[in-house]
Amino acid sequence: MNISRGFLMAITFSNLNFKRIILHNVYAPNDEGLVKPFCSAVMTVLDNEGSQKLEERLTSVLGSSSHSLQMNIAQDGKASCFHFSSQLLRASDDDFIKDSCELANLHTAAHTNKAWPGGTLIIIDGTAGAANKRCLFIIKAEQQAGFIESQENNTIKLSYIENLILTPQARLYKVGVFVEHGIKSIADDARSKDDFEAYVFDSNIKAKDDRNAAKYFYSGFLGLQVPENSEQRTRDFFEYSREFINGSELPDEKKIDVQQALHTYLKTDQSNTIQASEFAEKYLPEEFRDDYTDYVVKKGFPATAVVKDTSLIKRRLATRKMNFSSEVKLTAPADKFSELVKIIETTDDHTKIMVKGKLSEQDK
Amino acid sequence: MKQEEFAALYEQEKPMYKAWADFVLSKIESGLLNLLDGSKAKYDEYVKIAPSSRIKTTDSLLTKAFVRKKDKYKNPYQEITDKAGIRFVVLLTQQLDQLSSIVDHHQAWTYSKDKEFDDWKTSDPRMFDYQSVHYIVRAKKNFIYQGINIDKGTPCEVQLRTLLQHAYAELAHDTIYKGNIDASPTVKRCFAKSMALMETTDELLCGAKSELEKCANVITTWRDLSLTKSAQLLPDANWIDDAKNIEFYLSKFEPLISTLNFNDFNAFLEDQEHVFLAGRIKKHQLDKTFVEFKLPVVLIFYFLAKRKKTVIKNHWPTDFNVLQIIFNDLGLAPNWPTR
């Protein structure tokens, strides 16, 4: 069936509940090489408000309409991030503290470039979804500097701080998560990756020019890889979106604009990922956005992001076609379509079009 | 019949007329209450002047029969039908139709109309004149009401008016119609102008009311739905279930909810994917950070967040921290700058 394409139905990160939280600091390498992490020896307990806000930080980047990506688990050996993460879900508290430090060590091993900042790893064991699936969240939060303002007597004081983390600026944290959706391998020493799904959020993945900075986190550290179906997903996105636009109640002129926008979004937009909610917010009138995202998600396209790969639709993106009720067809280079073809007037039985250029050739 | 005999007969029959008028009044009132689902509040909205019954004084009846209309009747005692009377004053002509229908269909009496609301149709449609519905209702059979014998055929006049007609009638009726003062053409013209304006005003108000009911209808239905569903979902919670808070939110969401239907809302609440909602709402209620979670309309917040996730932010009227908690519970990434 079309829906799965090698994936199980993606989890929704609703109903988050945190069980255990621990923090370890990780550092960028220095001139002598890797710098060992600082691992805490006790777990962190958050008050209600702190816990609520931390949930919200995760939902903002993993939830439906976020930029997160579902990934394949590539590394599943005994020294892999997946292995330790899957073990942590059912570990005793002592083991949770000890083994979560192994994750910090793995991060340090993958952290090979001084230019990438250190930060705090927040490792959370919890559940998500209506069925309370077990999840292991790994957040890497980078430090920000800023000021704290406080009123005292007749003055306002400013104090500088350097180690602020997890502000709403998602640029400054990355998240990986392993979700246990099956328990077939529960009795085994090492869990099977078939029982798990993996997701990642990293704003670097979206930016085309920063692939190494992204890769160290999702690949080097988490041991994940971009699924091989990106080209099909991208084609699906193109087709579902076209279907929606054509079948929608958008006025004809607006349909042409949005089709043009679809070409632009896939061909010229610099982003490395595509996402239905992003396309909707950028290009669709407000009252069509939710219908559109519902439509493509019902068709089986993820509610989050996928990596853009236009190799299967290159030729279709190069030209734009218009069909008329009289069987007349018109094709034109897509990137300059709106410059080359202007629709002047449309009625039920005719369309006035102005084409740039001179008729140079005609087939028989 | 001599005046003395006439007066004596009336004095004797007065209690019967009074009892008959009271009977008719009580039957129309209970018919109306029935129509309004027994709601006293709705009844008060409907009936603008408390209806009462009255019977003519003996002197008034005598002067009508022997002075003012002495040439009109052959048998004045029988022919004067307004010895007993009751009057209902409602707000708008729409309500008059409903009230008429109650009078038309009651089993205890037969009726005739000596004045119809739409008399103008058969007289001169260009005239703007006193309007009101006047019924004569007569007892169908002999019976006893509150210890008093009522004879078959006993008449009672029933007047049905709107508030505007009432205002006009109070001024015009006694001077121009009943009175024997010959009003000048200027006076008549002034009254006709007022009546024309009142008929127009009534029409405008009826239109305004039905438009109002159309929008209110969407809101009241969703309001009632959220009240029932919240009580079912968390029966022990102290829901703040007064209507005005719910209506405040619903009026802001009107453009969104008017495109959705109630079945979808029910399906949303029953969906296995959302079994955790009751628990989450309960938790937020106990947290006491946001009172919004004690409003039954919170269920509609969740529903709209799910169904209208990209646009709900444009209609959200209060603290965005609340909307973020709702998005978080549902696993939706907010599409506005968060804190």
Interface residues (C-beta under 8 A of the other chain):
Chain A: T12 F13 S14 N15 L16 N48 E49 Q52 E55 E56 T59 S60 V61 L62 G63 S64 S65 S66 A128 G129 A130 P168 S277 A280 E281 E286 E287 R289 D290 T293
Chain B: Q272 E273 H274 V275 F276 R280 D287 T289 R307 K308 K309 T310 V311 N314 Q324 I325 F327 N328 D329 L330 G331 L332 A333 P334 N335 P337 T338 R339
